[in-house]
């Protein structure tokens, strides 16, 4: 690692530390006239907004790709519609590549795995406008879409010119992925300068869309057809992916460990950590408060303890280890089932110097005594294979090494593995001419081959990367990771989310390739665990036997992956479940009920643990539920003049691993019914304030297919009105005034009568409607979160609203208003606040000021004292720290600071952002102890946030026990 990179890394390596962005800014290197005037990262005028990618990143494993990457399907012929084709994930599509003809792909996937592919859109003559892409199916695998962002790289990574593993050279590269859906919000991103969709496209230009297909862990094995449609103002085109879901599942937590460092501040680091975990990569360390959920929901499998020696051979510096007790205390703060290691030192042998070996041994002994493994970026040199404790343990438990270091010390690697040590692979810069490289201008297979096939072939159980967010001032267009232009993409696997309108960060395509490699590792590991280690490793070593001889052919890699998947699928073929079913009566009238009965046996003797009945959407119902073997079935209505056949299907599932299901069918005949009218009705909204209105809607079905229905609505004498009348299907209903003091339920009845058939038939439906009790303020209704407290304050004479009759709960509270709240509460209501006739205390609260009486009363109660310059500043907005001071002084015994003199807050303090030396620390803690405040969901108090009127009503009601 270069010296400047080491310094950046050390800022982040230590426990609890965060790193600032790199201050290096790179200019645009592509010629200004390149590609018809399109500058790097931008567009010609015809292209509209800057290039971006689209889609939602999600924590999903990789699907296995079954495709011989030959062109499939037929070419598209519509000249005005988009030209659309499909490409596998490991194929890079350049902006001006000729159109392909593949409109179908055959993919394979395990459960809990993500398989990626690309939809490429090319504009015909005249270009395209308002282009977007959507999945046209429901159920099955979950599709997540991204728009790929192009960046121009020049001159690119240094080329060794040996033809062993060369960069692809200057040009346009897709890398950043902008999601259609922000994973943090579940909604389309907003406010970004880079957008996912819709987008415009100049003629002959390509825009790839990256698609992740995730297979949920409970999705049944089988074949799934997944069509996608590209729409534009000029026309639409569809393509199809056929996905076979295998019977086995990948583990939630990947078998391989990894350590990828994130440098930015806490919030950005948290979001970047989530993005890594969604792609099965482990961040160096995570917030301890999130560990449990990240283990259970995202598969977090390891974490760095955080003690770092700040080692630097180039600077001739290394810190001694911390005390053992301190390490043990830190270990105790983590989840007990999470594998912890300590990244103790970095590249201490980069120059061949042994100056730090004694300190490395001391670090190793400390970590061993505390019970945690020590990771050092160093090859297994013999001098470090004993920590000096007399136990025979190595000074290093996890040896993280570059490919060139592995090749020099491979005999020593065998020695430490035999001892039980672990070896990880490491990748940074371009330090040889043969091993996989992680710069942007190397072929995609470089990123996938290392973590999967090579790591397994060489018994390397982990992966180290020194950074993922080395951002420049314009990362989306100049992705050089804090280095010069010879290392594009170095330490850069996620992009800043702000430009794409994201709460968090955006992934790169290279991060997806690494994810696929992690999945490759799991395929081999699963086979090892089932006794097929030799066979699986023979497949792996045919593809990636070592750092020099790995395949450069993506087709060969995918073929090997397919062999592994088919073997796992063969081993996981489920047992057979045989089901029999019957009905007490197979001929029913409309709405009549019959009893059903089903039995099932499993060929392997497994228990039947789940039942499911279905009538194929015929409209009947099962009672008490469809998830038991013997429910009652109520037939649907038959509105025809002929008997209707309904096929019931029952499915039984066994508890095998994996589980299996079997089905049986029961045929029923539903006879035509007599003349009936079935009515359905609804109100939107179904809860309205006193005197409020709602829109009613009713529809009716006549089983003889008659029309001409007559409508009648009634509120059963509740006193409301219908507009324009109660004889239409969808009137507006105005509720009566509700002054009862409690919510009122009004039942509306919609009736429809068919007069075309004798005898006439009628039907009705009831719509329950809740009418809220009359409220003091029409903008604080009972569903408002602070309704009870605002009402209580109004009843107590503390608030009266504005001149327009509204409370305006969203407005901020100023210091003069704050004095009003506190004074009225202390006095017992507005009527009991005494008038003030003496000389005003503050020059800016004169005798004509509307809040004079309240401010002076607060002064008399020792609640306020003004600013140091003698003014009160009534216009200043009240923040949460100031609010705590007002309230604490008002409710303490004796009021004022004197009343708080003997108060000692409990230890530890409640909020990390209100330290013990914070100016209002005691007041905040006093309010917490008295039930006035409890902090935000993130565990912080946020003293800087301005208090609003609804919040102030809550604080006053809690503080003075109003209506509670």
C-alpha positions, 0 to 999 in steps of 0.5 A: 500500500502506498504511504498516502493510502496508509495514512488514510487507512490508519485514520479509520483502522482504530476503534471508534474512529472515522475518516474524512474524505480524501482532499484530492480532486481530479480533473476530467481526463477525457478530451472535451470533444470525445464521443460527439461532444459528450464529456466523461460522465455527461451526455450530449444534449439529446441524451438529457440527464447525466448517465446513471444506473438504476435499481434497489440494492438488497442483501441477496446472494448471487444466482448461478448463471446457466447460459452458454453466452452465445446469442439466443432468441430473435432480433427485434425488428420494430424500427421506432421501438427500443433495440433491446437485448440481454447480456450476462453479468460478466459482459461489459457493454460499451456505449457504442457497442453494436446491438446484440440479439439475445432476448432470452437468458437461461439462469440457475439459482439457489434459494437465498441467492442473487443472480445478475444479468443486464438489459441493454437498451439501444436507441434507434434513429431519432433516439428515445425519450422517457425510457424505463424498464419494469418486471412484468411478473409477480411472485417468484424471484424478486427483481431489483433494477439499477441503471449503469453509470458510464465513466471515462478512464484515461490513461488507466492502470499502469500496463506491464505489457506482459500479456499475463493480465493486462488492463483493457485500456482507456475508454468508457466503463460502466461501474456505478449503479443507481437504483430504481428504488432506494433500499433505505426508503423503499421509494424511488430516489429523490433530489439526485442529479443522477436519476435512474428512470425515466431517461432519454437516449440518443440514437445508436447509444446503449444504456445497460440496466443491471438486474438482480434476481433474488430467490427468497429462501422459501421459494419452491424449486422449479422453473420461473418465467420472468419477463421484462418490458422496456417502455418509451415514448417511441414504443415498447419491447419485451425480453424474458429471463427463465430462472430455474430455482434449485432445491438447495439454499445458500446460508444466510451468513457466507462461509468466507470471512472478509474485512472491507474498511469504510472510512466516512462518518458514522451515518455514511459508514452505517449505510455503506456497511449495509450495502456491503452486507447486502452483497455478502461482504463483511465491513471491518466493524459495525455499530455494536447496537446493530450487531444483533440485527445484522447477524440475524437479518444480513448474515454478518459473520465477523467483526474487527475488534478495533485496536490498531497499532498504527504500524507503518514501516515507512514511518518506522512507527508501531504502538504497543498493544492495549492492556489485556483487560481493556481488550476483554472489556471490548470483547464483552460488549459484542454479541457472543455468537459473532466471530471477533478478530483484531486487525492489529497491524498492516503491511509490516513486512512490505520492505522486508524489515523485521523491526516490528516483529517483537511488537507483533509478538506482543500484540499476538500474546495480548490478543491470545490472552484476551481470547481473540485472534490477531489479523496482520497484513503480512506473509507467514514469515518463520520469525512470526510463527511463535508468539514467545508465550511458550504455547507454540501459537503463532504471533499472527492468527490470520495471515492476510497476504498479497498474491506475490507474497503468497507465491514467495512464502507458499511453503510457509503457508502450508506450515501455518495452515497445518498449525490451525492458523488462517490465511486470507487473500488481500488485493491492492494496487497493481503489484504484479503482472499476473494475479487478479486486479481490482482496478476498474479497467480490468476484466470483470472476471478479475473480481469474481475469480479471487474470492471464490475459486482461487481462495478455495483452491489455496485454502484461503478463508478470508478476503481483505480490502483496505477501503471501499469509499475513497471518494474524490470531490467528483467520484461519479466522474473521476473514480480514482480512490484518492490515487492518481489516474493510474489506479481507477477504482482503487479502494472504491466499491460504493459511490456517494449516494447524494448525487443519486438521491439516496439516503445511503450509498450506491453500489458498483458493478465490481461489488456485485462481481465480488458478491458472486465470488463469495457465492462461488466460495459457498457452492464449494463449501457446501459440497465440502460439508457433504463429503464432496471436497475432493470433487468440488476442489477439482472443479475449482482448481480447473478454473482458478488453481493459483494466482497465475493460471486462473482462467480469463474466460467467463464462459469457463467460469460459469460452466464450472459454477453450473457443475457445482450447482447441479451436484448440489441440486442432485444432493438436495432432491426432496422426497415425494409426498403422496396426497389423497383428498375427498369432499362429503358432497360434490354437488353444491348450491351457490353458497352451500358448504361441504366438508373436505378431507385430505391425507398425505404420506411421505416416501422418506417418512417425514412429517407433514407440517403444512397444508394449503387448500385453494379453489384456483380463484373461484371465489369460495372460502375455507373454514376455519382456514385453508391451512388444515387438512379437513376444512369446510368449503363454502362454494362461490355464487354461480351467476350463470344458468348452468352448473359451474365446475370448481376444482379444489387443490390441496397441497401437503408439505413435509419437514424434510431438508429440503422440504417437499410438497404433493398435491391432490384435486377434488372436483365440485359442481356448483349449481346455478342460484336463484335471483340475487343481488350482491352489494359491496360498499365502502367509504374513503376515508372511513374515519372522519371528523365531526361534521366531516365528509367522505366519498362513498362507493358501491357496486352490485352484481346480479347473478342473472346479469341484469342491469338497471339497478336502483340505489338507496343509501341510508345512515339509519337516522344518524342525522347526516346528509348525502350529496347530490342525493342518496339514490346514486351509487357513489354519493358524498356523505356529510356526517352529523356534528358529534358533540358527545365527547367520544367517537361515534360509529355511524352505520351506512347501508347501501341497497341495490334493487334489480327491477328487471326480473320478477320477483325483484331482487335486492341486496345491501351492504353496510359500511361502518363509519367512525365520526370523531368527537368534536375537537378544539382545533380542526388541525389536531384531530384524534389521529394526531400523535399529540392530540390528547396532550393538545386537548389537555393543555387547551382544557387547562387554559394553557393553549388557545390557538391562533386567530384562525381557530387553528393550533398549527402544531407544526410551527416552531416555539419562540421564547415568548411563546415558551414563557406563555406555556410555562407561566400558564402551566405554573399558574393553573391556567391563563386566568391565573397568570397575574398582570404585571405593572412594574418596570419590565425586566427586559428592554426587549419585553416592554409594557406593550409586548403581548407576552409581558405578563407571562415572561415576568411571571416566569422570571418571578418563578426563577424559570428564566433570567434572560441573556448575558446582555440583559435582553430576553430575545423573545423571537429566538426559537426554542431548542430541545436543550433550552426547553429542558431548562425551562421545564426542569426549573418549572417542575422542580421543588422550589422552581428555578436553579435553586430547586435543582441544587441538590439534584445529581443525575443517575450514572450512566447518562441517558444520551451520548450527545448530551455529555456531563459537561453539556450546559443543560445536562442536569436539566435534560436528565431531570426531565428524563427522570420525571417522564417529560422526554425520552429521546429519539429512536436512534438513542440520541437526545438531539438538543439542537432540534427546534421544538414545535407546538405539538411537541411543546404541548406533549412536554407540558402535559407530561411535566404537569400531569395534564390529562394523563 
